[in-house]
Amino acid sequence: MPHLRVETNVKSADIKDLKGALKELSAAMAATTGKPEDYVVVHIVPDQNLIFGGSDEACGNAYFMCIGKMGVQENKDHAANLYPLFEKHLGIKNDRMYIFFQEAKREDV
């Protein structure tokens, strides 16, 4: 069950196509993890009070959880697949957010 939660200071009114963003991120999560999209969850939380590096320009935190398909190189690959979509849909540059990776045990999900 891959899960992606993105918290951002981007205003919901500034996200032109939230449904499209969710769909594209869901497909990307399935592709990058090799898991069926039927099990993918994507949650975008706009309008958060966030500051990154002392600036309130568009920024965010992402939480990426998956059973398996995690590791140093795999996480770099996941990030490379997701960062362009964060910029495309939310206007967040890759140097304005972190992705926190968490590998879950099957029995914990």
Backbone as a chain_set.jsonl record, in Angstrom:
{"seq": "MPHLRVETNVKSADIKDLKGALKELSAAMAATTGKPEDYVVVHIVPDQNLIFGGSDEACGNAYFMCIGKMGVQENKDHAANLYPLFEKHLGIKNDRMYIFFQEAKREDV", "coords": {"N": [[0.835, -1.182, 0.0], [1.342, 1.7, -1.138], [1.756, 4.991, 0.047], [1.352, 8.435, -0.202], [1.746, 11.518, 1.187], [1.394, 14.916, 0.934], [2.234, 17.898, 2.298], [1.735, 21.322, 2.084], [2.463, 24.85, 1.703], [1.216, 26.047, -0.362], [-1.595, 27.647, -1.624], [-4.905, 26.383, -1.767], [-6.54, 27.507, -3.701], [-4.697, 28.213, -5.587], [-3.931, 25.928, -6.823], [-4.343, 24.629, -9.788], [-5.466, 22.292, -10.929], [-6.401, 20.135, -8.978], [-7.509, 17.555, -8.841], [-6.38, 16.395, -11.137], [-3.686, 16.519, -10.39], [-3.659, 14.759, -8.202], [-4.369, 12.367, -9.51], [-2.221, 12.066, -11.357], [-0.026, 11.89, -9.62], [-0.758, 9.583, -8.237], [-0.612, 7.628, -10.257], [2.129, 7.859, -10.777], [3.206, 7.025, -8.332], [2.42, 4.333, -8.341], [3.859, 3.453, -10.568], [6.568, 3.989, -9.83], [6.92, 2.42, -7.576], [6.194, -0.064, -8.44], [3.883, -1.237, -7.667], [0.38, -2.183, -7.687], [-1.9, 0.301, -8.828], [-4.338, 0.261, -7.618], [-3.893, 0.027, -4.912], [-2.713, 2.35, -4.072], [-2.445, 5.4, -2.233], [-2.93, 8.844, -2.271], [-2.482, 11.966, -0.847], [-3.013, 15.316, -0.726], [-2.288, 18.157, 1.074], [-3.094, 21.287, 1.192], [-2.578, 24.852, 1.949], [-1.089, 25.075, 4.32], [0.719, 26.293, 7.164], [3.766, 26.888, 6.517], [7.305, 27.229, 6.383], [10.362, 27.369, 4.655], [13.751, 27.161, 4.759], [13.848, 29.779, 5.7], [12.186, 31.2, 4.049], [8.967, 31.977, 2.701], [8.166, 31.16, 0.187], [6.646, 28.924, -2.226], [6.579, 25.756, -0.795], [7.13, 22.54, 0.764], [6.46, 19.409, 2.496], [6.856, 15.982, 2.034], [5.555, 12.773, 2.671], [6.373, 9.528, 2.277], [5.359, 6.344, 2.164], [5.775, 2.843, 2.08], [5.405, -0.676, 1.573], [8.136, -2.49, 1.312], [10.295, -2.072, -1.614], [12.03, 0.001, -1.018], [14.958, 1.857, -0.181], [18.335, 3.137, -0.286], [19.166, 3.798, -3.026], [16.759, 3.239, -4.358], [15.029, 5.074, -3.121], [16.123, 7.482, -4.012], [15.526, 7.218, -6.703], [12.703, 7.162, -6.563], [12.264, 9.789, -5.612], [13.278, 11.273, -7.781], [11.362, 10.653, -9.666], [9.089, 11.841, -8.601], [9.548, 14.583, -7.848], [9.46, 16.295, -10.216], [6.692, 16.316, -10.685], [5.651, 17.509, -8.413], [6.55, 20.086, -8.832], [5.309, 20.689, -11.281], [2.503, 20.54, -10.691], [2.129, 21.826, -8.219], [3.904, 23.869, -8.063], [6.206, 23.71, -6.571], [9.581, 23.775, -6.173], [12.303, 21.415, -6.465], [14.246, 21.92, -4.578], [12.92, 22.979, -2.479], [11.57, 21.389, -0.772], [11.277, 18.415, 1.25], [11.356, 14.86, 1.069], [10.169, 12.415, 3.103], [10.984, 9.176, 3.696], [9.495, 6.099, 4.49], [9.676, 2.791, 5.318], [7.293, 0.359, 5.622], [6.201, -2.381, 7.621], [4.531, -5.285, 6.548], [2.643, -6.292, 8.37], [2.009, -4.039, 9.794], [0.424, -2.434, 8.337]], "CA": [[0.0, 0.0, 0.0], [2.093, 2.946, -1.182], [1.012, 6.154, 0.528], [2.056, 9.704, -0.355], [1.06, 12.672, 1.786], [2.135, 16.139, 0.64], [1.768, 19.086, 3.011], [2.331, 22.468, 1.393], [1.921, 26.178, 1.971], [0.512, 26.496, -1.566], [-3.028, 27.829, -1.369], [-5.74, 25.489, -2.581], [-7.031, 28.279, -4.848], [-3.618, 28.321, -6.571], [-3.729, 24.621, -7.457], [-5.282, 24.72, -10.909], [-6.138, 21.02, -11.216], [-6.099, 19.248, -7.859], [-7.861, 16.185, -9.213], [-5.347, 15.953, -12.067], [-2.461, 16.311, -9.605], [-3.838, 13.511, -7.45], [-4.334, 11.239, -10.448], [-0.883, 11.879, -11.909], [0.835, 11.416, -8.532], [-1.143, 8.199, -7.97], [-0.013, 6.809, -11.316], [3.583, 7.885, -10.581], [3.5, 6.175, -7.171], [2.301, 2.946, -8.791], [4.963, 3.165, -11.48], [7.865, 4.009, -9.172], [7.002, 1.319, -6.609], [5.848, -1.328, -9.074], [2.687, -1.764, -6.988], [-0.853, -1.839, -8.404], [-2.471, 1.59, -8.44], [-5.5, -0.013, -6.759], [-3.483, 0.099, -3.509], [-2.018, 3.62, -3.837], [-3.174, 6.509, -1.629], [-2.241, 10.131, -2.383], [-3.184, 12.977, -0.062], [-2.388, 16.637, -0.814], [-2.817, 19.023, 2.121], [-2.649, 22.659, 0.917], [-2.911, 25.904, 2.92], [-0.403, 24.863, 5.596], [1.653, 27.335, 7.601], [5.109, 26.325, 6.37], [8.412, 28.064, 5.927], [11.483, 26.491, 4.305], [14.966, 27.946, 4.552], [13.601, 31.174, 6.035], [11.352, 31.821, 3.019], [7.615, 31.424, 2.591], [7.802, 30.768, -1.185], [6.049, 27.586, -2.287], [7.416, 24.717, -0.201], [6.322, 21.44, 1.288], [7.021, 18.167, 3.013], [6.135, 14.803, 1.552], [5.751, 11.546, 3.438], [6.258, 8.418, 1.325], [5.382, 5.076, 2.89], [5.54, 1.697, 1.212], [5.883, -1.979, 2.017], [9.163, -2.878, 0.349], [10.662, -1.135, -2.693], [12.669, 1.145, -0.384], [16.396, 1.735, 0.013], [19.019, 4.373, -0.65], [19.039, 4.085, -4.456], [15.336, 3.253, -4.724], [14.453, 6.34, -2.661], [16.588, 8.513, -4.957], [14.726, 7.033, -7.921], [11.335, 7.626, -6.253], [12.307, 11.251, -5.551], [13.46, 11.769, -9.149], [10.09, 10.479, -10.366], [8.031, 12.658, -8.002], [9.836, 16.021, -7.781], [8.924, 17.059, -11.356], [5.236, 16.445, -10.566], [5.395, 18.523, -7.384], [6.75, 21.399, -9.458], [4.283, 20.859, -12.316], [1.15, 20.737, -10.169], [2.073, 22.659, -7.017], [4.857, 24.962, -8.168], [7.253, 23.54, -5.559], [10.85, 23.336, -6.752], [12.846, 20.276, -5.718], [15.076, 22.357, -3.457], [12.032, 23.639, -1.528], [10.818, 20.395, 0.001], [11.897, 17.13, 1.559], [10.504, 13.669, 1.071], [10.524, 11.495, 4.178], [10.667, 7.812, 3.28], [9.29, 5.157, 5.582], [9.314, 1.444, 4.898], [6.378, -0.246, 6.579], [6.08, -3.838, 7.669], [3.229, -5.724, 6.076], [1.709, -6.458, 9.49], [1.692, -2.741, 10.379], [-0.471, -1.681, 7.447]], "C": [[0.879, 1.245, 0.0], [1.205, 4.129, -0.77], [1.892, 7.384, 0.392], [1.19, 10.802, 0.223], [1.949, 13.894, 1.568], [1.474, 17.287, 1.394], [2.486, 20.281, 2.403], [1.689, 23.777, 1.822], [1.217, 26.762, 0.74], [-0.986, 26.555, -1.249], [-3.843, 26.935, -2.299], [-6.27, 26.219, -3.819], [-5.98, 28.398, -5.951], [-3.292, 26.992, -7.254], [-4.782, 24.498, -8.546], [-6.085, 23.447, -11.133], [-5.774, 20.004, -10.134], [-6.398, 17.79, -8.206], [-6.829, 15.598, -10.171], [-4.031, 15.674, -11.363], [-2.536, 14.998, -8.841], [-3.721, 12.295, -8.363], [-2.932, 10.987, -10.978], [0.097, 11.382, -10.843], [0.51, 9.961, -8.174], [-0.519, 7.258, -8.996], [1.505, 6.738, -11.149], [3.995, 7.015, -9.399], [3.426, 4.695, -7.566], [3.492, 2.567, -9.666], [6.296, 3.064, -10.743], [8.03, 2.874, -8.167], [6.762, -0.044, -7.244], [4.644, -2.0, -8.432], [1.447, -1.386, -7.785], [-1.439, -0.513, -7.902], [-3.704, 1.413, -7.558], [-5.172, 0.137, -5.282], [-2.848, 1.439, -3.131], [-2.972, 4.651, -3.221], [-2.318, 7.766, -1.783], [-3.116, 11.176, -1.689], [-2.407, 14.286, -0.168], [-3.083, 17.54, 0.194], [-2.293, 20.445, 1.873], [-2.928, 23.587, 2.112], [-2.26, 25.718, 4.289], [0.517, 26.038, 5.902], [3.044, 26.734, 7.617], [6.09, 27.392, 5.934], [9.581, 27.119, 5.687], [12.684, 27.386, 4.041], [14.771, 29.431, 4.806], [12.715, 31.909, 5.055], [9.979, 31.166, 2.977], [7.193, 31.205, 1.134], [7.253, 29.343, -1.133], [7.037, 26.539, -1.768], [6.515, 23.608, 0.308], [7.159, 20.35, 1.91], [6.191, 17.037, 2.439], [6.522, 13.612, 2.414], [5.402, 10.378, 2.522], [6.409, 7.129, 2.11], [5.056, 3.954, 1.918], [6.018, 0.431, 1.913], [6.866, -2.456, 0.959], [9.432, -1.776, -0.66], [11.301, 0.14, -2.143], [14.149, 0.841, -0.181], [17.055, 2.995, -0.506], [18.817, 4.708, -2.13], [17.575, 4.145, -4.884], [14.687, 4.576, -4.305], [14.884, 7.499, -3.55], [15.775, 8.44, -6.247], [13.29, 7.513, -7.714], [11.283, 9.152, -6.276], [12.422, 11.841, -6.959], [12.173, 11.657, -9.959], [9.008, 11.431, -9.862], [8.29, 14.166, -8.034], [9.307, 16.805, -8.993], [7.404, 17.263, -11.275], [4.853, 17.447, -9.48], [5.549, 19.924, -7.98], [5.651, 21.675, -10.484], [2.932, 21.253, -11.723], [1.063, 21.715, -8.997], [3.024, 23.854, -7.064], [5.968, 24.9, -7.135], [8.502, 22.995, -6.238], [11.467, 22.257, -5.864], [13.77, 20.685, -4.576], [14.264, 23.091, -2.388], [11.161, 22.641, -0.766], [11.675, 19.171, 0.257], [10.86, 16.041, 1.376], [11.037, 12.764, 2.178], [10.058, 10.104, 3.777], [10.535, 6.913, 4.504], [8.886, 3.808, 4.998], [8.459, 0.831, 5.995], [6.45, -1.768, 6.505], [4.652, -4.188, 7.259], [2.215, -5.797, 7.222], [1.325, -5.134, 10.154], [0.738, -1.924, 9.518], [-1.781, -2.433, 7.285]], "O": [[1.136, 1.798, 1.069], [0.055, 4.238, -1.194], [3.046, 7.378, 0.821], [0.048, 10.997, -0.192], [3.113, 13.904, 1.967], [0.309, 17.61, 1.163], [3.704, 20.256, 2.228], [0.534, 23.815, 2.247], [0.677, 27.866, 0.809], [-1.554, 25.623, -0.68], [-3.504, 26.761, -3.469], [-6.429, 25.605, -4.874], [-6.315, 28.651, -7.108], [-2.465, 26.948, -8.165], [-5.963, 24.291, -8.265], [-7.261, 23.514, -11.491], [-4.941, 19.124, -10.351], [-5.609, 16.9, -7.89], [-6.446, 14.436, -10.037], [-3.337, 14.711, -11.69], [-1.583, 14.219, -8.837], [-3.055, 11.316, -8.027], [-2.49, 9.841, -11.049], [0.954, 10.547, -11.131], [1.412, 9.192, -7.843], [0.034, 6.218, -8.641], [2.103, 5.682, -11.353], [5.023, 6.34, -9.456], [4.277, 3.9, -7.166], [4.062, 1.486, -9.517], [7.075, 2.147, -11.004], [9.146, 2.413, -7.929], [7.09, -1.071, -6.649], [4.411, -3.193, -8.631], [1.453, -0.376, -8.488], [-1.465, -0.249, -6.7], [-4.072, 2.331, -6.825], [-6.074, 0.354, -4.473], [-2.481, 1.635, -1.973], [-4.131, 4.768, -3.619], [-1.128, 7.758, -1.466], [-4.323, 11.253, -1.917], [-1.254, 14.353, 0.26], [-4.306, 17.678, 0.18], [-1.184, 20.778, 2.291], [-3.444, 23.155, 3.143], [-2.809, 26.149, 5.303], [1.027, 26.693, 4.993], [3.457, 26.138, 8.611], [5.745, 28.328, 5.212], [9.769, 26.166, 6.443], [12.629, 28.271, 3.188], [15.451, 30.258, 4.199], [12.503, 33.114, 5.197], [9.844, 29.961, 3.188], [6.001, 31.075, 0.856], [7.383, 28.65, -0.124], [8.172, 26.447, -2.236], [5.289, 23.724, 0.285], [8.389, 20.366, 1.858], [4.965, 17.128, 2.368], [7.672, 13.47, 2.829], [4.27, 10.262, 2.052], [7.475, 6.856, 2.662], [4.188, 4.085, 1.054], [6.925, 0.471, 2.743], [6.473, -2.787, -0.159], [8.869, -0.684, -0.572], [11.144, 1.22, -2.712], [14.533, -0.318, -0.026], [16.39, 3.837, -1.109], [18.344, 5.798, -2.452], [17.194, 5.002, -5.681], [13.883, 5.135, -5.052], [14.091, 8.404, -3.812], [15.387, 9.464, -6.81], [12.724, 8.185, -8.576], [10.384, 9.742, -6.876], [11.732, 12.807, -7.284], [11.922, 12.478, -10.841], [8.105, 11.791, -10.617], [7.358, 14.947, -8.225], [8.751, 17.888, -8.81], [6.891, 18.278, -11.748], [3.852, 18.151, -9.606], [4.775, 20.829, -7.67], [5.123, 22.785, -10.542], [2.291, 22.191, -12.198], [0.033, 22.362, -8.805], [2.959, 24.742, -6.214], [6.606, 25.912, -6.845], [8.49, 21.902, -6.803], [11.192, 22.192, -4.666], [14.05, 19.874, -3.693], [14.826, 23.74, -1.506], [10.139, 23.011, -0.188], [12.667, 18.928, -0.43], [9.658, 16.267, 1.508], [12.211, 12.395, 2.182], [8.869, 9.884, 3.545], [11.351, 6.961, 5.424], [7.891, 3.696, 4.282], [8.859, 0.793, 7.159], [6.726, -2.347, 5.454], [3.7, -3.478, 7.583], [1.059, -5.407, 7.056], [0.418, -5.102, 10.985], [0.295, -0.848, 9.921], [-2.674, -1.972, 6.575]]}, "num_chains": 1, "name": "protein.A"}
